[in-house]
Amino acid sequence: MLFGNPEAGTPLRVAESMIALDLPLKVLAWEAADGKVWLSYNDPDYLKQRFSLFDELVKNIAVIKPLINQALQ
């Protein structure tokens, strides 16, 4: 699954161009050998730390957490 809004990512790419490696946000759904299904993604807090981003910028991508939680309900 890809999550992307070009306008939301632009301020992030302007502030730190290397974040383009992680945008658009992606969520990988996969099934383990034991049959359990997992979701993997780069948490916005991780990206904040990795790229030294300000809170104001991170809010542009923080929406992924509630979207994922809502999809899992």
C-alpha positions in Angstrom: 0.0 0.0 0.0 1.3 3.4 -0.8 0.2 6.6 1.1 1.0 9.7 -0.7 -0.1 13.3 -1.1 2.5 15.1 -3.2 1.6 18.4 -1.4 2.2 16.8 2.0 5.6 15.5 1.1 6.9 18.6 -0.6 7.8 20.5 2.6 9.5 17.4 3.9 11.6 17.1 0.7 12.4 20.8 0.8 13.6 20.5 4.4 15.5 17.3 3.9 15.9 16.0 0.3 17.1 12.6 1.4 13.6 11.8 2.8 12.5 11.3 -0.8 14.0 7.8 -0.3 11.1 7.1 2.1 8.3 9.0 0.3 5.6 8.2 -0.6 5.0 6.3 2.7 4.6 2.6 2.1 3.0 -0.2 4.2 4.0 -3.8 3.5 1.5 -6.5 4.4 3.0 -9.9 4.6 2.3 -13.4 5.8 4.8 -15.2 8.0 5.4 -19.0 7.7 3.2 -19.5 10.8 0.2 -17.9 9.0 0.3 -14.6 11.0 -0.1 -11.4 8.9 2.1 -8.5 9.7 2.3 -4.9 8.6 5.7 -3.1 8.3 6.3 0.6 7.7 8.6 3.4 8.7 7.1 5.1 11.7 6.9 8.9 11.3 8.7 9.2 14.6 11.6 7.1 13.2 11.7 9.3 10.1 11.7 12.4 12.3 14.7 11.1 14.2 16.5 9.8 11.0 16.2 13.1 9.2 16.2 15.5 12.1 12.8 16.9 11.2 10.7 19.4 13.1 7.3 18.4 14.6 5.6 20.8 12.3 6.9 18.8 9.3 6.2 15.4 10.7 2.5 16.1 11.1 2.3 15.9 7.3 3.0 12.2 7.4 1.8 11.3 11.0 -1.6 10.6 9.6 -0.4 7.1 8.6 -0.6 5.8 12.1 -4.3 6.4 12.7 -5.1 5.3 9.1 -3.3 2.0 9.7 -5.1 1.5 13.1 -8.4 2.3 11.5 -7.8 -0.2 8.7 -7.0 -2.9 11.2 -10.3 -2.5 13.1 
